[in-house]
């Protein structure tokens, strides 16, 4: 499994949306339980500001994964090495620099 080693900008956002199952019982009562053992996987919106030549390496890496294959990434806030996939990314090419915005979704395998 490959590792994403480029540094992301510090203004990264992290989304937590635990999966739960809810059963409505009537009279306003409901029962809630976790949906699976890995129900609290995170999603990250990351930005990379790099030189144009580095942007090509990042685009090549993400294209190789194709949104399908998972890769390792060190989450900047906790410094944990986690497994993620990248289903989408955009590149904004300027004169000498490129800004890449990507979504990293934590996965189990």
Backbone as a printed PyTorch tensor [residue, N CA C, xyz], in Angstrom:
tensor([[[  0.8470,  -1.1660,   0.0000],
         [  0.0000,   0.0000,   0.0000],
         [  0.9010,   1.2390,   0.0000]],

        [[  0.5870,   2.1800,  -0.8810],
         [  1.3930,   3.3960,  -0.9930],
         [  1.0710,   4.3750,   0.1440]],

        [[  1.9630,   5.3330,   0.3360],
         [  1.7800,   6.3560,   1.3610],
         [  1.7850,   7.7320,   0.7140]],

        [[  0.8020,   8.5550,   1.0800],
         [  0.7180,   9.9370,   0.6250],
         [  1.6020,  10.7560,   1.5550]],

        [[  2.7160,  11.2850,   1.0490],
         [  3.6890,  11.9390,   1.9160],
         [  3.7510,  13.4570,   1.7750]],

        [[  2.8830,  14.0690,   0.9670],
         [  2.9020,  15.5140,   0.8000],
         [  2.1940,  16.1920,   1.9710]],

        [[  2.6680,  17.3760,   2.3210],
         [  2.1300,  18.1340,   3.4460],
         [  0.8880,  18.9130,   3.0040]],

        [[ -0.2050,  18.8000,   3.7510],
         [ -1.4310,  19.5350,   3.4290],
         [ -1.4250,  20.8690,   4.1670]],

        [[ -2.1970,  21.8230,   3.6590],
         [ -2.3000,  23.1460,   4.2890],
         [ -2.9820,  23.0180,   5.6500]],

        [[ -2.6720,  23.8930,   6.5810],
         [ -3.2010,  23.7710,   7.9400],
         [ -4.6990,  24.0440,   8.0670]],

        [[ -5.3430,  24.5750,   7.0500],
         [ -6.7710,  24.8800,   7.1450],
         [ -7.6520,  23.6940,   6.7340]],

        [[ -7.2220,  22.4940,   7.0270],
         [ -7.9530,  21.2700,   6.6980],
         [ -9.2290,  21.1870,   7.5430]],

        [[-10.2960,  20.6480,   6.9460],
         [-11.5040,  20.4160,   7.7420],
         [-11.7370,  18.9160,   7.8790]],

        [[-12.2560,  18.5320,   9.0300],
         [-12.5100,  17.1260,   9.3490],
         [-14.0010,  16.9680,   9.6360]],

        [[-14.6120,  15.9700,   9.0010],
         [-16.0370,  15.7360,   9.2030],
         [-16.2400,  14.3870,   9.8860]],

        [[-17.0110,  14.4180,  10.9760],
         [-17.3730,  13.1970,  11.6850],
         [-18.8800,  13.0260,  11.5670]],

        [[-19.3010,  11.8520,  11.1430],
         [-20.7240,  11.5470,  11.0200],
         [-20.9270,  10.0720,  11.3690]],

        [[-20.9740,   9.7660,  12.6880],
         [-21.1260,   8.3670,  13.0910],
         [-22.4050,   7.7520,  12.5060]],

        [[-22.2800,   6.5160,  12.0490],
         [-23.4420,   5.8100,  11.4900],
         [-24.2020,   5.1340,  12.6240]],

        [[-25.4890,   5.3980,  12.6590],
         [-26.3470,   4.7630,  13.6620],
         [-27.6070,   4.2350,  12.9940]],

        [[-28.2300,   3.2570,  13.6290],
         [-29.5390,   2.7600,  13.2120],
         [-30.5450,   3.2370,  14.2420]],

        [[-31.6610,   3.7490,  13.7640],
         [-32.6940,   4.2600,  14.6540],
         [-33.9950,   3.5120,  14.3880]],

        [[-34.6140,   3.0590,  15.4650],
         [-35.9120,   2.3850,  15.3730],
         [-36.9270,   3.2480,  16.1130]],

        [[-37.9540,   3.7060,  15.3850],
         [-39.0260,   4.5170,  15.9730],
         [-40.0200,   3.5800,  16.6470]],

        [[-40.2920,   3.8320,  17.9300],
         [-41.1550,   2.9460,  18.7070],
         [-42.5520,   3.5230,  18.9310]],

        [[-42.7720,   4.7600,  18.6060],
         [-44.0730,   5.3830,  18.8270],
         [-44.0570,   6.2530,  20.0650]],

        [[-45.0120,   7.1670,  20.1590],
         [-45.1240,   8.1040,  21.2770],
         [-43.8320,   8.8970,  21.5020]],

        [[-43.0440,   9.1030,  20.4450],
         [-41.8180,   9.8780,  20.5460],
         [-40.6020,   9.0930,  20.9870]],

        [[-40.7690,   7.8270,  21.3120],
         [-39.6350,   7.0090,  21.7440],
         [-38.9080,   6.4470,  20.5290]],

        [[-37.6030,   6.3090,  20.6810],
         [-36.8090,   5.6700,  19.6420],
         [-35.6170,   4.9760,  20.2810]],

        [[-35.1460,   3.9470,  19.5810],
         [-33.9760,   3.2170,  20.0450],
         [-32.8720,   3.4310,  19.0240]],

        [[-31.6640,   3.7560,  19.4940],
         [-30.5210,   4.0140,  18.6160],
         [-29.3770,   3.0800,  18.9770]],

        [[-28.7480,   2.5160,  17.9370],
         [-27.5770,   1.6660,  18.1350],
         [-26.5410,   1.9960,  17.0690]],

        [[-25.2790,   1.6710,  17.3630],
         [-24.2220,   1.8430,  16.3660],
         [-24.4910,   0.9420,  15.1700]],

        [[-24.1490,   1.4380,  13.9850],
         [-24.2990,   0.6610,  12.7560],
         [-22.9310,   0.1000,  12.3850]],

        [[-22.5720,  -1.0630,  12.9320],
         [-21.3010,  -1.7070,  12.6240],
         [-20.2260,  -1.3640,  13.6370]],

        [[-19.1030,  -2.0640,  13.5310],
         [-18.0280,  -1.8530,  14.5010],
         [-17.1500,  -0.6600,  14.1300]],

        [[-17.1290,  -0.2800,  12.8760],
         [-16.3520,   0.8780,  12.4250],
         [-17.3160,   1.9700,  11.9690]],

        [[-18.1340,   2.4350,  12.8900],
         [-19.1950,   3.3610,  12.5160],
         [-18.7830,   4.8280,  12.5880]],

        [[-17.5580,   5.1270,  13.0110],
         [-17.1500,   6.5190,  13.1910],
         [-15.9100,   6.8490,  12.3620]],

        [[-15.9720,   6.5890,  11.0640],
         [-14.8650,   6.9020,  10.1680],
         [-14.9790,   8.3580,   9.7340]],

        [[-13.8550,   9.0250,   9.5790],
         [-13.8220,  10.4620,   9.3070],
         [-13.6220,  10.7570,   7.8230]],

        [[-13.9840,  11.9610,   7.4550],
         [-13.7590,  12.4800,   6.1110],
         [-12.9990,  13.7930,   6.2490]],

        [[-12.0130,  14.0150,   5.3970],
         [-11.1460,  15.1880,   5.4900],
         [-11.1620,  15.9410,   4.1650]],

        [[-11.3100,  17.2470,   4.2500],
         [-11.1800,  18.1070,   3.0830],
         [ -9.8180,  18.7860,   3.1940]],

        [[ -8.9030,  18.4200,   2.2960],
         [ -7.5240,  18.9010,   2.4000],
         [ -7.1630,  19.7740,   1.2000]],

        [[ -6.2210,  20.6760,   1.4360],
         [ -5.7270,  21.5580,   0.3890],
         [ -4.2030,  21.4780,   0.3740]],

        [[ -3.6450,  21.3970,  -0.8060],
         [ -2.1900,  21.3980,  -0.9760],
         [ -1.8340,  22.5420,  -1.9030]],

        [[ -0.8930,  23.3730,  -1.4830],
         [ -0.3930,  24.4610,  -2.3290],
         [  1.0470,  24.1290,  -2.6550]],

        [[  1.2870,  23.7810,  -3.9150],
         [  2.6000,  23.2820,  -4.3200],
         [  3.0420,  23.9300,  -5.6250]],

        [[  4.3120,  23.7540,  -5.9510],
         [  4.8200,  24.1840,  -7.2450],
         [  4.2110,  23.3120,  -8.3330]],

        [[  4.1630,  23.8310,  -9.5500],
         [  3.5020,  23.1060, -10.6430],
         [  4.1020,  21.7250, -10.8850]],

        [[  5.4250,  21.5930, -10.7710],
         [  6.0470,  20.2840, -11.0180],
         [  5.6890,  19.2750,  -9.9250]],

        [[  5.5250,  19.7360,  -8.6790],
         [  5.0930,  18.8370,  -7.6040],
         [  3.6310,  18.4350,  -7.7710]],

        [[  2.8410,  19.3350,  -8.3090],
         [  1.4210,  19.0440,  -8.5210],
         [  1.2330,  17.8550,  -9.4510]],

        [[  2.1020,  17.7250, -10.4420],
         [  1.9960,  16.5950, -11.3620],
         [  2.2200,  15.2770, -10.6390]],

        [[  3.1580,  15.2360,  -9.6970],
         [  3.4100,  14.0140,  -8.9220],
         [  2.2030,  13.6640,  -8.0460]],

        [[  1.5870,  14.6790,  -7.4480],
         [  0.4050,  14.4460,  -6.6160],
         [ -0.7540,  13.9490,  -7.4680]],

        [[ -0.9730,  14.5990,  -8.6110],
         [ -2.0470,  14.1500,  -9.5160],
         [ -1.8000,  12.7300, -10.0070]],

        [[ -0.5570,  12.4030, -10.3120],
         [ -0.2270,  11.0400, -10.7410],
         [ -0.5350,  10.0330,  -9.6290]],

        [[ -0.1600,  10.3860,  -8.3930],
         [ -0.4210,   9.5050,  -7.2560],
         [ -1.9260,   9.2640,  -7.0960]],

        [[ -2.7190,  10.3430,  -7.0870],
         [ -4.1670,  10.2040,  -6.8980],
         [ -4.8260,   9.4820,  -8.0740]],

        [[ -4.3350,   9.7290,  -9.2760],
         [ -4.8710,   9.0330, -10.4490],
         [ -4.5680,   7.5390, -10.3760]],

        [[ -3.3850,   7.1910,  -9.8980],
         [ -3.0100,   5.7810,  -9.7440],
         [ -3.9550,   5.0720,  -8.7720]],

        [[ -4.3600,   5.7700,  -7.7180],
         [ -5.2800,   5.1700,  -6.7490],
         [ -6.6970,   5.0970,  -7.3260]],

        [[ -7.0370,   6.0450,  -8.1850],
         [ -8.2880,   6.0170,  -8.9230],
         [ -9.5560,   6.0690,  -8.0710]],

        [[ -9.4660,   6.5550,  -6.8410],
         [-10.6370,   6.5860,  -5.9760],
         [-11.0260,   5.2250,  -5.4550]],

        [[-10.3370,   4.1990,  -5.8960],
         [-10.6620,   2.8150,  -5.5610],
         [ -9.7060,   2.2430,  -4.5280]],

        [[ -8.4120,   2.4700,  -4.7440],
         [ -7.3980,   1.8840,  -3.8710],
         [ -7.1200,   2.7950,  -2.6780]],

        [[ -6.9840,   2.1900,  -1.5270],
         [ -6.6720,   2.9270,  -0.3100],
         [ -5.1690,   3.1690,  -0.2220]],

        [[ -4.8050,   4.1830,   0.5360],
         [ -3.4010,   4.4950,   0.7680],
         [ -3.2440,   5.0260,   2.1920]],

        [[ -2.0180,   5.0580,   2.6690],
         [ -1.7190,   5.5430,   4.0170],
         [ -1.5130,   7.0500,   3.9680]],

        [[ -1.9530,   7.7240,   5.0460],
         [ -1.7970,   9.1710,   5.1570],
         [ -1.6840,   9.5370,   6.6270]],

        [[ -0.7480,  10.4010,   6.9570],
         [ -0.5780,  10.8310,   8.3460],
         [ -1.4680,  12.0470,   8.5850]],

        [[ -2.4840,  11.8310,   9.4080],
         [ -3.4510,  12.8800,   9.7180],
         [ -2.7390,  13.9520,  10.5350]],

        [[ -2.7210,  15.2160,  10.0770],
         [ -1.8960,  16.2520,  10.7080],
         [ -2.2760,  16.6080,  12.1470]],

        [[ -3.5410,  16.5360,  12.5180],
         [ -3.9470,  16.9400,  13.8700],
         [ -3.5020,  15.9410,  14.9360]],

        [[ -3.7190,  14.6570,  14.6740],
         [ -3.3840,  13.6300,  15.6720],
         [ -2.0760,  12.9120,  15.3470]],

        [[ -1.5650,  13.1120,  14.1460],
         [ -0.3430,  12.4560,  13.6580],
         [ -0.4960,  10.9380,  13.5690]],

        [[ -1.7560,  10.4600,  13.5110],
         [ -1.9990,   9.0300,  13.3220],
         [ -1.8170,   8.6860,  11.8440]],

        [[ -1.2480,   7.5350,  11.5640],
         [ -1.1530,   7.0300,  10.2040],
         [ -2.4300,   6.2510,   9.9360]],

        [[ -3.2890,   6.7840,   9.0680],
         [ -4.5820,   6.1590,   8.8120],
         [ -4.6820,   5.7300,   7.3510]],

        [[ -5.6370,   4.8780,   7.0740],
         [ -5.8910,   4.4020,   5.7210],
         [ -7.0640,   5.1830,   5.1530]],

        [[ -6.8590,   5.7780,   3.9770],
         [ -7.8840,   6.6020,   3.3480],
         [ -7.9830,   6.2670,   1.8630]],

        [[ -9.0590,   6.7480,   1.2510],
         [ -9.1900,   6.7470,  -0.2100],
         [ -9.5420,   8.1700,  -0.6150]],

        [[ -9.2960,   8.5060,  -1.8620],
         [ -9.5760,   9.8520,  -2.3640],
         [-10.5140,   9.7420,  -3.5580]],

        [[-11.8340,   9.9090,  -3.3220],
         [-12.7820,   9.7620,  -4.4220],
         [-12.8310,  10.9560,  -5.3690]],

        [[-12.3350,  12.1430,  -4.9130],
         [-12.3840,  13.3070,  -5.8030],
         [-11.3350,  14.3370,  -5.4030]],

        [[-10.8540,  15.0610,  -6.3980],
         [ -9.9080,  16.1480,  -6.1760],
         [ -9.9820,  17.1060,  -7.3470]],

        [[ -9.6100,  18.3550,  -7.0970],
         [ -9.5820,  19.3740,  -8.1480],
         [ -8.2420,  20.0930,  -8.0860]],

        [[ -7.7880,  20.5560,  -9.2480],
         [ -6.5270,  21.2940,  -9.3410],
         [ -6.8070,  22.6760,  -9.9060]],

        [[ -6.2260,  23.6820,  -9.2830],
         [ -6.3100,  25.0510,  -9.7680],
         [ -4.8930,  25.4840, -10.1220]],

        [[ -4.6010,  25.5150, -11.4210],
         [ -3.2400,  25.7850, -11.8970],
         [ -3.0640,  27.2860, -12.1100]],

        [[ -2.0180,  27.8420, -11.4800],
         [ -1.6750,  29.2550, -11.6510],
         [ -0.3180,  29.3310, -12.3590]],

        [[  0.2970,  30.4950, -12.3950],
         [  1.5590,  30.6570, -13.1200],
         [  2.6460,  29.7160, -12.6320]],

        [[  3.0020,  29.7880, -11.3620],
         [  4.1000,  28.9630, -10.8500],
         [  3.6460,  27.9630,  -9.8020]],

        [[  2.4230,  28.0970,  -9.3110],
         [  1.9330,  27.2220,  -8.2440],
         [  0.6140,  26.5800,  -8.6410]],

        [[  0.2890,  25.5190,  -7.9480],
         [ -0.9750,  24.8220,  -8.1550],
         [ -1.5990,  24.5530,  -6.7930]],

        [[ -2.8990,  24.7470,  -6.7100],
         [ -3.6460,  24.4170,  -5.5010],
         [ -4.4900,  23.1890,  -5.7960]],

        [[ -4.3160,  22.1580,  -5.0000],
         [ -5.0920,  20.9200,  -5.1470],
         [ -5.9830,  20.7820,  -3.9290]],

        [[ -7.2650,  20.6080,  -4.1680],
         [ -8.2330,  20.3880,  -3.0980],
         [ -8.7580,  18.9680,  -3.2580]],

        [[ -8.7100,  18.1870,  -2.1740],
         [ -9.0950,  16.7740,  -2.2510],
         [ -9.9300,  16.3790,  -1.0380]],

        [[-10.6870,  15.3170,  -1.2270],
         [-11.4390,  14.7180,  -0.1350],
         [-10.8100,  13.3720,   0.1790]],

        [[-10.3910,  13.1920,   1.4280],
         [ -9.8520,  11.9170,   1.9030],
         [-10.8940,  11.2940,   2.8230]],

        [[-11.2910,  10.0650,   2.5340],
         [-12.2570,   9.3500,   3.3420],
         [-11.5660,   8.1790,   4.0300]],

        [[-11.6730,   8.1320,   5.3430],
         [-11.0600,   7.0420,   6.0990],
         [-11.7660,   5.7440,   5.7800]],

        [[-10.9720,   4.6830,   5.5860],
         [-11.5030,   3.3610,   5.2990],
         [-10.8330,   2.3470,   6.2060]],

        [[-11.4270,   1.1630,   6.3150],
         [-10.8720,   0.1390,   7.1760],
         [ -9.8510,  -0.7070,   6.4310]],

        [[-10.1180,  -1.0090,   5.1860],
         [ -9.1770,  -1.8260,   4.4220],
         [ -9.0360,  -1.3130,   3.0160]]])
